[in-house]
Amino acid sequence: MIRTLLSLEGHVADEVEISERDVNRVERGVRDGKSRDEVFPRLHGLGTEIEGAGLTVRVRITRQPDAPPVRLVDHDEPVEAAAIREVDLQNTFKHGPKALADNLKINTGRAKALRWELGIEDDRTCRHDFVFGKTKLPMYSDRALERMRDSIAAGADLSAVRARYRAARAT
């Protein structure tokens, strides 16, 4: 936690390098009961909310009115920034192929064709492959389920979608 906050502090000011000495300084300050503003002077305008313990810990950084601007960026955005990424991928990608089909009340063949039609298989926000040894499990997010549900609600002809999918696979 100390190193994370020090790295955030490093992004606020230019040419700041984090050393073991800084970690020890912060640790001593915390033990001496100093306030966070005294220990991390460059982060005076940022606040945090921490939930959970163990493997699932969520840290939310909030900006106070007089603080420097804070902006979260995608991991592939080509800018220098301190970014936060939720680590619990199993919570984000919680639907297997069968569960998606069951939620939509369609069979797995039609669900697979609809995923193909909507480009869900190639969308990193909708699909993640969990790899355990030689086993690869594709899992889908709520966003994938929502896109499929919206397509069905808009009147997608699943028989035609499946026919296009089969024709594409045959070539």
C-alpha positions, 0 to 999 in steps of 0.5 A, spaced: 500 500 500 505 504 501 509 503 494 502 504 491 501 511 494 508 513 493 507 511 486 501 516 485 505 521 489 511 520 483 506 521 478 504 528 481 511 531 481 516 530 475 522 527 476 521 523 483 524 517 484 521 512 489 527 509 494 527 504 499 528 510 504 522 513 502 518 507 504 521 507 510 520 514 511 512 513 510 512 507 515 516 511 520 511 516 519 505 512 520 507 508 526 508 515 529 501 517 528 502 522 523 497 524 518 496 522 511 498 529 509 504 529 513 506 523 510 504 524 503 504 531 502 503 531 494 497 527 495 493 532 499 488 533 495 486 525 493 482 521 498 481 513 498 476 508 499 478 501 501 473 495 501 475 488 502 481 484 504 485 478 501 484 477 494 479 482 492 481 489 495 478 495 491 481 502 492 477 508 489 481 514 489 477 521 489 479 528 487 477 533 492 476 540 490 483 543 490 486 537 488 490 536 481 486 533 476 485 525 476 483 521 470 483 514 469 485 511 462 484 504 459 490 500 459 492 500 452 491 508 451 498 511 450 499 516 455 503 516 462 498 515 467 497 512 474 491 507 472 487 503 476 484 496 474 479 492 477 483 485 478 477 480 480 476 478 472 472 472 475 467 477 477 467 481 471 467 475 466 462 470 470 458 467 464 460 461 460 457 460 453 451 455 456 449 460 462 449 466 456 444 461 452 440 459 458 439 467 460 437 469 453 432 462 453 435 460 446 440 454 445 447 454 445 448 454 437 444 460 436 447 464 442 454 462 439 452 465 432 449 471 435 456 472 439 459 471 432 454 476 429 455 482 434 463 481 434 463 479 442 468 474 441 473 479 439 471 484 444 475 484 450 470 488 454 465 482 453 470 476 453 476 473 457 479 466 456 481 463 463 487 459 462 488 453 467 494 449 464 492 446 457 484 448 458 482 454 456 475 457 458 471 463 454 467 467 459 463 473 458 461 479 461 454 482 463 456 487 457 456 481 452 449 479 455 446 486 455 448 486 447 445 480 446 439 481 450 438 488 446 439 485 439 434 479 441 429 485 443 430 489 437 428 483 433 434 479 431 432 473 426 436 468 430 435 463 424 438 468 419 444 469 424 445 462 425 445 461 417 450 466 416 454 464 421 454 457 418 455 459 411 461 463 414 464 457 417 463 453 411 468 457 407 
